[in-house]
Amino acid sequence: KGKQIYTDYVKKRQLKRKRNQAKKVGSAPPSSCSDHQSSDRENIKEGSWRNEQYWSLPDNVRKAIDGAKMKKKHSDFYYRLRILNDKIHIFTSIFYSKVPNYQMLWYNSQ
Protein backbone atom coordinates (compact mmCIF):
# COMPACT_ATOMS: atom_id res chain seq x y z
CA LYS A 1 0.00 0.00 0.00
CA GLY A 2 2.86 2.35 0.81
CA LYS A 3 4.40 1.68 -2.61
CA GLN A 4 1.13 2.60 -4.34
CA ILE A 5 0.90 5.90 -2.44
CA TYR A 6 4.50 6.71 -3.37
CA THR A 7 3.94 5.96 -7.08
CA ASP A 8 0.80 8.11 -7.07
CA TYR A 9 2.81 10.93 -5.50
CA VAL A 10 5.57 10.56 -8.11
CA LYS A 11 3.05 10.62 -10.97
CA LYS A 12 1.43 13.77 -9.59
CA ARG A 13 4.83 15.48 -9.28
CA GLN A 14 5.75 14.54 -12.86
CA LEU A 15 2.45 15.88 -14.14
CA LYS A 16 2.95 19.11 -12.20
CA ARG A 17 6.45 19.53 -13.65
CA LYS A 18 5.12 19.03 -17.19
CA ARG A 19 2.44 21.67 -16.62
CA ASN A 20 4.97 24.13 -15.22
CA GLN A 21 7.27 23.56 -18.19
CA ALA A 22 4.36 24.10 -20.58
CA LYS A 23 3.52 27.37 -18.81
CA LYS A 24 7.14 28.53 -19.08
CA VAL A 25 7.20 27.76 -22.81
CA GLY A 26 3.91 29.55 -23.49
CA SER A 27 4.36 32.59 -21.25
CA ALA A 28 6.41 34.82 -23.59
CA PRO A 29 4.11 36.63 -26.05
CA PRO A 30 5.22 36.90 -29.68
CA SER A 31 6.04 40.34 -31.04
CA SER A 32 3.20 40.13 -33.60
CA CYS A 33 0.62 39.51 -30.86
CA SER A 34 -0.67 43.04 -30.31
CA ASP A 35 -4.39 42.43 -29.82
CA HIS A 36 -4.17 39.67 -27.20
CA GLN A 37 -2.47 40.22 -23.87
CA SER A 38 0.21 37.98 -22.45
CA SER A 39 -2.11 37.12 -19.53
CA ASP A 40 -4.33 35.30 -22.04
CA ARG A 41 -1.43 33.03 -22.89
CA GLU A 42 -0.44 32.39 -19.28
CA ASN A 43 -3.91 31.09 -18.39
CA ILE A 44 -3.90 28.25 -20.92
CA LYS A 45 -5.74 25.30 -19.42
CA GLU A 46 -4.88 21.75 -20.34
CA GLY A 47 -7.13 20.63 -23.19
CA SER A 48 -8.02 24.21 -24.09
CA TRP A 49 -8.37 25.25 -27.72
CA ARG A 50 -6.07 28.23 -27.06
CA ASN A 51 -2.88 26.22 -27.28
CA GLU A 52 0.47 26.94 -28.95
CA GLN A 53 -0.91 26.29 -32.45
CA TYR A 54 -3.63 28.86 -31.78
CA TRP A 55 -1.13 31.51 -30.75
CA SER A 56 1.05 30.85 -33.81
CA LEU A 57 -1.83 31.88 -36.11
CA PRO A 58 -2.18 35.44 -37.48
CA ASP A 59 -4.33 37.99 -35.62
CA ASN A 60 -7.22 37.97 -38.08
CA VAL A 61 -7.48 34.16 -37.96
CA ARG A 62 -7.48 34.18 -34.14
CA LYS A 63 -10.26 36.80 -34.14
CA ALA A 64 -12.30 34.67 -36.55
CA ILE A 65 -11.83 31.59 -34.37
CA ASP A 66 -12.84 33.55 -31.24
CA GLY A 67 -15.96 34.87 -33.00
CA ALA A 68 -16.95 31.39 -34.16
CA LYS A 69 -16.48 29.95 -30.67
CA MET A 70 -18.64 32.74 -29.18
CA LYS A 71 -21.41 32.16 -31.75
CA LYS A 72 -21.31 28.42 -31.08
CA LYS A 73 -21.62 29.06 -27.34
CA HIS A 74 -24.64 31.34 -27.87
CA SER A 75 -26.39 28.94 -30.25
CA ASP A 76 -25.82 26.01 -27.87
CA PHE A 77 -27.38 28.05 -25.07
CA TYR A 78 -30.36 28.98 -27.29
CA TYR A 79 -30.99 25.34 -28.25
CA ARG A 80 -30.76 24.22 -24.61
CA LEU A 81 -33.35 26.83 -23.66
CA ARG A 82 -35.62 25.75 -26.50
CA ILE A 83 -35.45 22.11 -25.42
CA LEU A 84 -36.11 23.11 -21.81
CA ASN A 85 -39.12 25.16 -22.90
CA ASP A 86 -40.49 22.16 -24.83
CA LYS A 87 -40.07 19.94 -21.77
CA ILE A 88 -41.85 22.49 -19.57
CA HIS A 89 -44.73 22.64 -22.07
CA ILE A 90 -45.02 18.83 -22.11
CA PHE A 91 -44.95 18.69 -18.30
CA THR A 92 -47.66 21.33 -17.91
CA SER A 93 -49.88 19.68 -20.50
CA ILE A 94 -49.57 16.31 -18.73
CA PHE A 95 -50.03 17.90 -15.31
CA TYR A 96 -53.21 19.73 -16.28
CA SER A 97 -54.62 16.68 -18.06
CA LYS A 98 -54.20 14.54 -14.90
CA VAL A 99 -55.76 17.05 -12.49
CA PRO A 100 -58.96 15.85 -10.74
CA ASN A 101 -62.22 17.53 -11.75
CA TYR A 102 -62.74 19.42 -8.49
CA GLN A 103 -59.25 20.90 -8.73
CA MET A 104 -59.70 21.76 -12.42
CA LEU A 105 -62.84 23.71 -11.55
CA TRP A 106 -60.83 25.63 -8.96
CA TYR A 107 -58.07 26.42 -11.52
CA ASN A 108 -60.63 27.59 -14.07
CA SER A 109 -62.42 29.81 -11.55
CA GLN A 110 -59.25 31.75 -10.90
Phi and psi in degrees as a GROMACS rama.xvg file:
@    title "Ramachandran Plot"
@    xaxis  label "Phi"
@    yaxis  label "Psi"
@TYPE xy
-63.4826  -35.9952  GLY-2
-64.8724  -40.4886  LYS-3
-63.9708  -43.0459  GLN-4
-62.5077  -41.9867  ILE-5
-65.0076  -42.2928  TYR-6
-66.6213  -36.8352  THR-7
-62.6625  -41.3582  ASP-8
-63.0809  -43.4179  TYR-9
-63.7798  -42.3664  VAL-10
-62.6585  -41.4132  LYS-11
-64.1951  -41.0707  LYS-12
-63.932  -41.3211  ARG-13
-64.2469  -41.7594  GLN-14
-63.9693  -40.4587  LEU-15
-64.7815  -40.9923  LYS-16
-61.7209  -42.8257  ARG-17
-62.1757  -41.769  LYS-18
-63.8202  -43.1561  ARG-19
-63.7971  -39.5296  ASN-20
-65.33  -39.4153  GLN-21
-65.278  -37.2283  ALA-22
-65.9451  -40.7727  LYS-23
-64.0664  -38.9074  LYS-24
-67.5032  -40.3374  VAL-25
-91.6108  3.82953  GLY-26
-84.0157  -23.0686  SER-27
-85.8189  118.763  ALA-28
-75.4707  144.938  PRO-29
-71.6265  159.424  PRO-30
-69.7438  -25.6005  SER-31
-82.3846  -5.27644  SER-32
-88.5015  84.7434  CYS-33
-96.2408  -31.53  SER-34
-79.0404  -36.0906  ASP-35
-97.6035  142.414  HIS-36
-85.5238  160.577  GLN-37
-67.4334  -25.7924  SER-38
-64.5857  -28.0155  SER-39
-62.8569  -37.9251  ASP-40
-76.8391  -29.7403  ARG-41
-72.6804  -24.9763  GLU-42
-95.2575  30.2689  ASN-43
-71.8282  122.73  ILE-44
-91.0021  154.681  LYS-45
-68.5316  129.654  GLU-46
86.5141  4.51191  GLY-47
-76.3382  155.636  SER-48
-81.2532  -11.4905  TRP-49
-91.3212  70.876  ARG-50
-102.785  -166.832  ASN-51
-63.695  -35.677  GLU-52
-64.8798  -36.2832  GLN-53
-62.5684  -45.6143  TYR-54
-73.113  -16.9966  TRP-55
-82.7147  -8.69377  SER-56
-77.9837  158.383  LEU-57
-66.0303  162.556  PRO-58
-57.7712  -46.4179  ASP-59
-64.7876  -33.8538  ASN-60
-70.3201  -40.4107  VAL-61
-63.192  -39.8984  ARG-62
-63.8716  -40.0091  LYS-63
-64.9523  -40.9377  ALA-64
-64.4867  -43.5867  ILE-65
-61.3879  -42.3153  ASP-66
-63.3845  -41.9013  GLY-67
-65.4614  -40.2576  ALA-68
-64.3215  -39.5832  LYS-69
-66.2991  -42.6147  MET-70
-63.614  -39.7451  LYS-71
-63.276  -40.9786  LYS-72
-62.7885  -42.9872  LYS-73
-67.6392  -41.5323  HIS-74
-68.6007  -36.8836  SER-75
-60.9622  -41.736  ASP-76
-63.7801  -43.1517  PHE-77
-60.9734  -45.4405  TYR-78
-67.7031  -34.8796  TYR-79
-64.5025  -40.627  ARG-80
-65.0675  -39.7082  LEU-81
-63.5237  -43.1419  ARG-82
-64.6321  -41.4525  ILE-83
-62.3737  -41.4753  LEU-84
-62.816  -40.9858  ASN-85
-62.4001  -41.8144  ASP-86
-65.5717  -38.8028  LYS-87
-63.7606  -42.0816  ILE-88
-62.2693  -43.5505  HIS-89
-63.4417  -43.8616  ILE-90
-61.1467  -46.5003  PHE-91
-66.0134  -37.3276  THR-92
-65.8969  -39.8785  SER-93
-68.7168  -41.9462  ILE-94
-60.9419  -47.4602  PHE-95
-73.9688  -20.3963  TYR-96
-80.4891  -20.8951  SER-97
-98.2055  2.77799  LYS-98
-73.1009  137.69  VAL-99
-63.5775  158.672  PRO-100
-60.6689  -43.2944  ASN-101
-64.0955  -34.0609  TYR-102
-75.8951  -34.4801  GLN-103
-64.0286  -39.4493  MET-104
-62.3315  -38.2639  LEU-105
-66.4497  -41.6126  TRP-106
-62.6285  -42.157  TYR-107
-69.9569  -30.0498  ASN-108
-72.4606  -21.0609  SER-109
